[in-house]
Amino acid sequence: DIANDVPYWNPTLYDILGLDPTQPATIEKALDRFDEGARARIQQMMQDAIEKNEPYDYVEEIERPDGTRAKCRGTGRTTVDSSGRPTHLYGSFQIVD
């Protein structure tokens, strides 16, 4: 929910990121798993999705709290209301080989 800044994560995303599912989801918590360069690229892609209604697709490496690393793919797109304003940003996030 873009207007209210309320993300929803399914339990698998918490597991992939190594985060506690009893804690509220935030984009910042997810982005903290990426190195600085990847974080900037992903933030730009998400911003472009919201501002320009452009889908995104990336493959980047994360580091979990226990120090393990994993290559992950993230995809996303926005939905817009009848006036063209973005309402939601939907996506998927998975480990890839």
Solvent accessible surface area in square Angstrom, and as a share of the most:
residue,aa,sasa,rsa
1,D,59,0.31
2,I,49,0.25
3,A,94,0.73
4,N,100,0.51
5,D,115,0.59
6,V,87,0.50
7,P,40,0.25
8,Y,180,0.69
9,W,23,0.08
10,N,75,0.38
11,P,103,0.65
12,T,81,0.47
13,L,32,0.16
14,Y,24,0.09
15,D,109,0.57
16,I,14,0.07
17,L,1,0.01
18,G,35,0.34
19,L,33,0.17
20,D,70,0.36
21,P,88,0.55
22,T,112,0.65
23,Q,91,0.40
24,P,96,0.60
25,A,16,0.12
26,T,45,0.26
27,I,58,0.29
28,E,114,0.51
29,K,66,0.28
30,A,19,0.15
31,L,11,0.05
32,D,91,0.47
33,R,43,0.16
34,F,9,0.04
35,D,86,0.45
36,E,134,0.60
37,G,35,0.34
38,A,2,0.01
39,R,66,0.24
40,A,57,0.44
41,R,121,0.44
42,I,3,0.01
43,Q,91,0.40
44,Q,102,0.45
45,M,50,0.22
46,M,31,0.14
47,Q,79,0.35
48,D,26,0.14
49,A,0,0.00
50,I,46,0.23
51,E,113,0.51
52,K,123,0.52
53,N,83,0.42
54,E,78,0.35
55,P,105,0.66
56,Y,31,0.12
57,D,76,0.39
58,Y,23,0.09
59,V,76,0.44
60,E,29,0.13
61,E,77,0.35
62,I,0,0.00
63,E,78,0.35
64,R,49,0.18
65,P,82,0.52
66,D,111,0.58
67,G,40,0.38
68,T,65,0.38
69,R,124,0.45
70,A,11,0.09
71,K,92,0.39
72,C,0,0.00
73,R,88,0.32
74,G,2,0.02
75,T,35,0.20
76,G,7,0.07
77,R,128,0.47
78,T,12,0.07
79,T,42,0.25
80,V,66,0.38
81,D,45,0.23
82,S,129,0.83
83,S,75,0.49
84,G,46,0.44
85,R,160,0.58
86,P,44,0.28
87,T,42,0.25
88,H,66,0.29
89,L,46,0.23
90,Y,107,0.41
91,G,61,0.58
92,S,60,0.39
93,F,39,0.16
94,Q,85,0.38
95,I,84,0.43
96,V,40,0.23
97,D,168,0.87
